[in-house]
Amino acid sequence: MRKKLIAANWKMNPPPMGWEESDSPYQPRTEVEVAVFPAALDLSACIEAGLAVGPQFARPEETGAFTGDISLAMAKKLGCTYALSGHSDRRQFHGETDAFVAEQAKAALELGLIPVICIGETKAERDAGTAKQAIERQLKPLPMDARIILAYEPIWAISRGDPTVKPATTADAEEMHAFIRSLLPKNLQDKIRILYGGSLNAKNAKELLAQPNIDGGLIGGASLTPSEFQRIIEASLEAA
């Protein structure tokens, strides 16, 4: 039985009101795993408040002339537990390649961090009928280890604040999650968790999280509202 993971990706936003309270929905739980990916400037404060956190991006090199970046080793030393890699924002705006994302994941594992690795197809790839090929390409260089967590992001379903963007249907999401699982080594298919990261929110969480191959969610915009994030956690408990 794979434990559900609900992860908040706050992106380039300040922590939500009340995030540091002892009863906030961002605090760790026993019945469902909760992780937070804050902006790098907020990592220390989140760790001090007892949250289980990771950087939204960190380089695999321990140190170096990489102005503006932090390293996975620095994140580990700070007290991070997770490391987000290959988010579609990073791939789009920073040109991160499949190979570089794999480097991050491998370095994270070596340091004892849990890599949450994002994969997903663009609208152009989906429209061209090459969505599954895109997923296979992104999976190929990744380290296959029971500790990794995959996050399927149908990039065409990420709203980025646009209300006209429609999330994937539950059937579409489950179909792709099942396909991703089928590509994993047989001895890891029942162990590696696959999260859904395509505009999951309080309204669609219960149905999505009830699917057999969806093991949680990587939550963007909805994670910035504590009450909505709490409802998503409650939905995960009902689906467990």
N, C-alpha and C positions, 0 to 999 in steps of 0.2 A: 504494500500500500504506500504510494508516494504521498508524502506530506505536502499539502497545499502551501504555496508561497505567494504572498501578496506584497509586491514591491512598489514603492512610491518613487517615481522619478520626478523630482521637483524642477529639473532643467535649470534655466537661468532665472530663477525666481527666489525671493526670500522665503524662509520657512513659514508655513501657515500659522495663523494665530493659535496660540495654545499648544504648539507642537511639543514644547518641553515639559508639559504637565505630566505628572505620574500616571494619570488615567487617559492620556491622549491615545488615539488609535495607532499612533506610530511606534508605540512601545512594544518590545518583544512579547510574544505570547507562547504558550505551550501547545495549544491545540492547532494553531496555524502559524506558519513562519511569516514574520513581517520584516521587511528590509526597507531601508531608505537610501536613496541616492541624491544627496543634496549638492548644491554648488560647492566647489572646493573650499571656499572661504568659510563654509559652515560645518565642515567635517568635524573639526575639533569640538565645537559646541554640542553637536549631536552625539558624539561619543561620550562626552562628559555627562550628558543627560540620560545616558544608558541605552541609546538607540543602537540597533545593529545596522551599520552603514557601509557604504563603499563609494569610491569616486565614480563620477559619470564617465571619466576617461583618465587613464594614467599610462605612461609609457613603460615599455618592458625594460629599457635600460635603467640601471640603478641610479646613475648620475650622468650629467653631460650638458653640452651647450644647446639646450632646447628651451629657449626663452619662453616663459609663460606656461610651461608644462610642469606637471608633477610626475613622479615615478611610482610604480606599483610598490617598490620597496619603501618609499616614503609613506605611502598609504598604510602599508602593513605596520610599520613602526609606530604610526600614529594611533593604531588600534582598530583599523578597518577590518571587516570580516569578508566583505564582498568586493567585486570589481565589475563594473559594467563595461562591456566591450562591443564595439561595432554597431552602436545605435544608428538608426537611419539618419539622424541629424549629423552625426559625426561622418558618416559615409558621404552625405550630400554636401555638407558645408566645409569639411576638412579633408576630403579626398581619401578617406581611409580605405585601403584595399582589403580584400579577403585575406591576403597573406599577412598584412600588418595586424589585422584583428586576431588571427591565429597566434601571432607572436605574443600579443597581449595575454591571451588566454593561457598559453603555455607558461609564461612568466608568472602569472597569477597562481597557477597550480604549484609551481616550484616554491613559491613564497608561502603557501598555505592559505591563500585567499580563494574564495569561491567565485569563479568567473560566471557572470550572467551574460551570455553571448547572443546578440541580436542578429537575426537573419530574416530575410523577407524580400518580396518582389515588388518592383515598381509597377505603376499603372501601365506603362508601355510594355513591360514584360508580360503582364497579365493579359492585356489586349492582344498581344502577339501569340498567346498560347504557350509561352516559354517560362511560365511561373515556376514549374517544378524543376526545370533545368537550372534556373537561377538559384533555387534552394540547394540543389545538389552541388553546384559550383561553390557556394558559400560554406557548405558543410565539409567539403573534401579536405581542406587543409587543417581543420580543427583537431585538437587533441581529443581522442575518444577516451573519456575517463568518467567514472560514475559520479565524480564530484561536480562536473560541469552542469550548468543549467542553460537551456536554450530558451530564447524568447522569440516567438514568431511574430514579426511585424509586417502585416500586409500594408506596405507603404501607402498604397492608394486609399486605405481606410483610416489613415491618421488625419484627424481634422485640423490640427494646428490652429484651433480656434474658429475654423470655418464651419458654420452650422449646416451648410449644404452637403458636406462630406458625409457619406453614409458608411457606418462600420460594416465589416463583413457579416454575412448572415451566420447564424450558429452552425448551419450545415457546412458552409464554406470553411469556417474556422476549424471545425472538427475534422473535415476531410484533409486539410493541409497538415494538421497536427498528426493525424494518423499516418500520412505519407512521410512526414519527417521521422516519425518513430520507426517506420519500416526501413529507413536508410541507416539506422544505427546498428552497430554490431549486436548480434542476437543476445549476447550475454549482458548487454547494457540496456536493451529495449525496455525492460521493466524497472530500470533504476534511474535513468536520466529524466529529469523533469523538464517539461516543455510548457512555458508560459505563453499566454496570449497577450499581445501588445498592440492591438489595433483599436484604440479608442474604447477600451472597456470602461464601463461606468456603472453606477448604481442600478440603472434601469435594465441593463442587459447582463449584469454579472451572474445572477442566479442561473440563468439558462446556459450561459457559456461555461461556467465553472462546473456544471453538472455533467459535461461531456467527458467520456472516459479517457480521452487523450490530452485534455487541457488541465494542467496541474497548478494553475494559478494565473496571476496577471502581472504584467509590468504596466503600471498605471501612470499616465502623464497628467493631463489637465485635471482629471477627477481627484487626483491625490492631493491637490492644493486646497481642497475643501474638507476639513476634518470629518464633518458629518457624513459626507458622501463616501469618503474612504472607509469610515466605520461601517457603513451599509455594505460595502463591497466585502469587507472582512466577514461580516455576518452571513453574507451570501456564500462565501467560501466554506464557512462552518456547516451550513445547511447541506452543501454539496459533498462534504467530506464523507 
